[in-house]
Amino acid sequence: MGVFDRFERKLEGAVSGVFARAFKGDVQPVEIAARLQRELDAEAKVVSRDRRLVPNNFTVRLSQHDHERLTPYGKTLSREIVPELKQHASSQGYIFNGPITISYELDTSLPTGQFTVTSEAVAGVDPGPTPPSTTQISRSRLVLEVNGMRHPLTPPGFIIGRGTSADLRINDPGISRQHAEIKVSGTGDDQQVTIVDLGSTNGIIVNGQRVTQAPLHDGSRIEIGSTRMLVHSPSTEH
């Protein structure tokens, strides 16, 4: 019995066989699982001799018919798929940036029985022992947004890295333990924000240019490892 034969039996057992009945002739859960495994293989990126980074955030787009039938079982399906993906990753030497998430979205252009998958490697972000409050963020002139989390840019700034000593920890294997420091001085219109490379292995890219030090402004885009960050006003939606 192959891995996906076992997987299909596990899925059916998890919801008393409802998958087999509800999806006969439509998108099958086991097809989604197989497609996500192939996505890992196709998108694996070498980060060291024996480690390859793979996506951990997946979006499955479904037709109207399949979306209506599948989404009531989405959480159960994800609970069964995630361990299988972790097992496959372990056997292949793959690593994830953060927790695996699978979302199911409607795509009315798709016919019944067909689906698409997109993926990305999204690093887990630990803001430290004292996460900023909504008030702190709203009072800041600028914030640094990392994977949907906003961090106020207030004096004196903070250190970004993968290690426990970093103020803003990002679980990205392409990021050094102490990768960069964001320095903030002044207030209001006189505020100055600068990013400085702390001797990292993979460097810093700001607005498409590799730098060792650079000023940051509203709209500045930063790339560290495989993680993208954006500097913007807290009132601006992105």
C-alpha positions, 0 to 999 in steps of 0.5 A: 500500500502506497503512502497516499493509499494509506493517507486516503484511508486515514482521511476517510476514517477521520470523518467516517467516510464522508469524503468518499461520499461527498467528493465522488467525481469531484476534487479528491482530498488525496489529490490535494495532498499529492499536489502539495507534496509535489509542490514541496519537491518543485519549490525546494531551495538549497540553503546549505549542503544538506538542507533545502527550504520548502514552502509552508504556506499553501493556498488551494483554489477550487471551483464553486462546486468543489469549494462548497463541498470541501470547505466544511471539512477543511480543518479536518483535511489540513490536520491529516495533510500536515503530518504527511507533509512533515514526514515527507519533508523529513525524509527529503531533508526539507526544512520549513520556515514556520508552521504549515498553513493550508487555506482553501479559496474560491476561483469561479474560473475553475471547472468542477474537478480542477484546482490550483495550488500556490505556495510561499515560504513564510517565516515564523516571527517572534516579536519578543517578550513584549509584543507591541500594543495597538496603541504603540503601533498607531502612535508610531510614525513608521512601522516595519511589517513582517509577514503581516505583523507590524513593529513600531520603529521607535528609538533606539530601534532593534536587532533582527535575527534568528538567534535568541539574543535578537529583539525581533526573531525570524525563523528563516534559515537564510537569516543570521543569528544577529543579522541586522540592526534597525537604528532609530533616532529623533521624533516626528519629521526629524526621525531618522531610520537606518538599517545596518548589516551586522556581518550577516552571511547572506546580506541585506537588500533594500529596494532591490540593492544589496547594502551594508547600511541604508536609510529607510523611509515610508515605502522602503522594501527590505529582503533578508534571507527569504523574508520580505519586509516593508516600512510604512506608515501604520495608517497605510494598508498593504 
